[in-house]
């Protein structure tokens, strides 16, 4: 799989109420399907998988077909359009398929993968699905709960996981893109995302980040070499530090605790989601006992174990951090703050921004792409060459107005 240009890799989107009117939704489905089919016919299935791995391109695709430029519903609509165009069975005929989706559909990945196990690696698809969910729900603890989970699979074995989480406190949704090249699974050994684009950045426990390598190693050492009882004692000490309570030793020696609590208080203010006491010590103790019995050797293996959730991993990270000095990365996975609002001018937006959707424009675009797709199938390339020249001209115009490299927001 070719690398994705790193505009971004996780998108934060405000939650929008309402629905897409049927007349518009049908046009979104048809236009989006035609664009996706054209890319697959002309460039191959792998190219569509690669492009969808770029959240900037994903959002631009959403904008072009007429969905709100900044809505959390964009993920639902794009995944639906793609799955409607390339359902699981289309892997046999078109070399690409979309599995999963929103809500109940997100839990259907294994069943859908089984239906295409004659042409795809069932175990790898299920493994990629589970590990991606663990990475963005356990290794990364940014306050978003996954509720959309989908996989795009091509016949060469490349995959892309697209999932979205909800932060109920902020009213924001965040989309994660995890490319999975042929023969591999998502992993914390390297940065798992193709990037992160967000309108909101907050420090969070990020054990998927390369900067957490030493912390991950320390966590593995702790669970493998420390008796569960001793581990709980260390966790109790970490809780004491986080609450700002003096130790018994300080009462005996008369030592001052002010400087220590001042530093800890700064940490709790900077990243309160991570630096807070662990409430359920019994849960952590039970999980630690099971982990020790299994003799886990890799962090990916650790987070993949049944019963090992976010709270257990946070507890282990706090012990490694506050007791042994191995601080994890608190870096929000966002790599740039960008949005492809420019592309909303193609047909307008459902919410009237930048202007109300012009149905007649969408219909003309549908006609154009339908005829282009027919020409590609019979080997004609005249319109393709015209489209390439138009794209080149548009790129020069954008550069001239500082939209890309001339802009301070551009991240190569």
RAZIWO-V965494 format. One record per backbone hydrogen bond with DSSP energy under -1.0 kcal/mol. NH is the residue of the N-H (numbers start at 1). CO is the residue of the C=O. If there is no record, write none. Layout:
# RAZIWO-V965494
nh=NH co=CO
nh=NH co=CO
This chain:
# RAZIWO-V965494
nh=7 co=5
nh=11 co=175
nh=13 co=173
nh=15 co=171
nh=25 co=21
nh=26 co=22
nh=28 co=24
nh=29 co=25
nh=30 co=26
nh=31 co=27
nh=32 co=28
nh=33 co=29
nh=34 co=30
nh=35 co=31
nh=36 co=32
nh=37 co=33
nh=38 co=34
nh=39 co=35
nh=40 co=36
nh=41 co=37
nh=42 co=38
nh=43 co=39
nh=47 co=44
nh=49 co=45
nh=50 co=46
nh=51 co=47
nh=52 co=48
nh=54 co=51
nh=58 co=54
nh=59 co=55
nh=60 co=56
nh=61 co=57
nh=62 co=58
nh=63 co=59
nh=64 co=60
nh=65 co=61
nh=66 co=63
nh=67 co=62
nh=72 co=14
nh=74 co=71
nh=75 co=72
nh=77 co=73
nh=78 co=74
nh=79 co=75
nh=80 co=76
nh=81 co=77
nh=82 co=78
nh=83 co=79
nh=84 co=80
nh=85 co=81
nh=86 co=82
nh=90 co=87
nh=91 co=88
nh=92 co=89
nh=94 co=90
nh=97 co=153
nh=98 co=86
nh=99 co=151
nh=101 co=149
nh=103 co=147
nh=105 co=102
nh=107 co=104
nh=108 co=105
nh=112 co=108
nh=113 co=109
nh=114 co=110
nh=115 co=111
nh=117 co=114
nh=119 co=116
nh=120 co=116
nh=122 co=120
nh=125 co=121
nh=126 co=122
nh=127 co=123
nh=128 co=124
nh=129 co=125
nh=130 co=126
nh=131 co=127
nh=132 co=128
nh=133 co=129
nh=134 co=130
nh=135 co=131
nh=136 co=132
nh=138 co=134
nh=139 co=134
nh=140 co=135
nh=141 co=205
nh=145 co=166
nh=147 co=164
nh=148 co=164
nh=149 co=101
nh=150 co=162
nh=151 co=99
nh=152 co=160
nh=153 co=97
nh=154 co=158
nh=155 co=95
nh=157 co=154
nh=159 co=180
nh=160 co=152
nh=161 co=178
nh=162 co=150
nh=163 co=176
nh=164 co=148
nh=165 co=174
nh=166 co=145
nh=167 co=172
nh=171 co=167
nh=172 co=167
nh=173 co=13
nh=174 co=165
nh=175 co=11
nh=176 co=163
nh=177 co=9
nh=178 co=161
nh=180 co=159
nh=184 co=181
nh=194 co=177
nh=197 co=10
nh=198 co=336
nh=204 co=330
nh=206 co=329
nh=207 co=139
nh=209 co=206
nh=212 co=209
nh=213 co=210
nh=216 co=212
nh=217 co=213
nh=218 co=214
nh=219 co=215
nh=220 co=216
nh=221 co=217
nh=222 co=218
nh=223 co=219
nh=224 co=220
nh=225 co=221
nh=226 co=222
nh=231 co=227
nh=232 co=228
nh=233 co=229
nh=234 co=230
nh=235 co=231
nh=236 co=232
nh=237 co=233
nh=238 co=234
nh=239 co=235
nh=240 co=236
nh=241 co=237
nh=242 co=238
nh=243 co=239
nh=245 co=240
nh=251 co=247
nh=252 co=248
nh=253 co=249
nh=254 co=250
nh=261 co=257
nh=262 co=258
nh=263 co=259
nh=264 co=260
nh=265 co=261
nh=266 co=262
nh=267 co=263
nh=268 co=264
nh=269 co=265
nh=270 co=266
nh=271 co=267
nh=274 co=271
nh=275 co=271
nh=276 co=274
nh=281 co=279
nh=284 co=280
nh=285 co=281
nh=286 co=282
nh=287 co=283
nh=288 co=284
nh=289 co=285
nh=290 co=286
nh=291 co=287
nh=292 co=288
nh=293 co=289
nh=294 co=290
nh=295 co=291
nh=302 co=298
nh=303 co=299
nh=304 co=300
nh=305 co=302
nh=308 co=305
nh=313 co=309
nh=314 co=310
nh=315 co=311
nh=316 co=312
nh=317 co=313
nh=318 co=314
nh=319 co=315
nh=320 co=316
nh=321 co=317
nh=322 co=318
nh=323 co=319
nh=324 co=319
nh=325 co=321
nh=326 co=320
nh=335 co=196
nh=336 co=196
nh=343 co=340
nh=344 co=341
nh=345 co=342
nh=346 co=343
nh=348 co=344
nh=349 co=355
nh=350 co=66
nh=352 co=349
nh=358 co=347
nh=362 co=358
nh=363 co=359
nh=364 co=360
nh=365 co=361
nh=366 co=362
nh=367 co=363
nh=368 co=364
nh=369 co=365
nh=370 co=366
nh=371 co=367
nh=372 co=368
nh=373 co=369
nh=374 co=370
nh=375 co=371
nh=376 co=372
nh=377 co=373
nh=378 co=374
nh=379 co=376
nh=380 co=375
nh=385 co=381
nh=386 co=382
nh=387 co=383
nh=388 co=384
nh=389 co=385
nh=390 co=386
nh=391 co=387
nh=392 co=388
nh=393 co=389
nh=394 co=390
nh=395 co=391
nh=396 co=392
nh=397 co=393
nh=398 co=394
nh=399 co=395
nh=400 co=396
nh=401 co=397
nh=402 co=399
nh=403 co=398
nh=407 co=404
nh=410 co=407
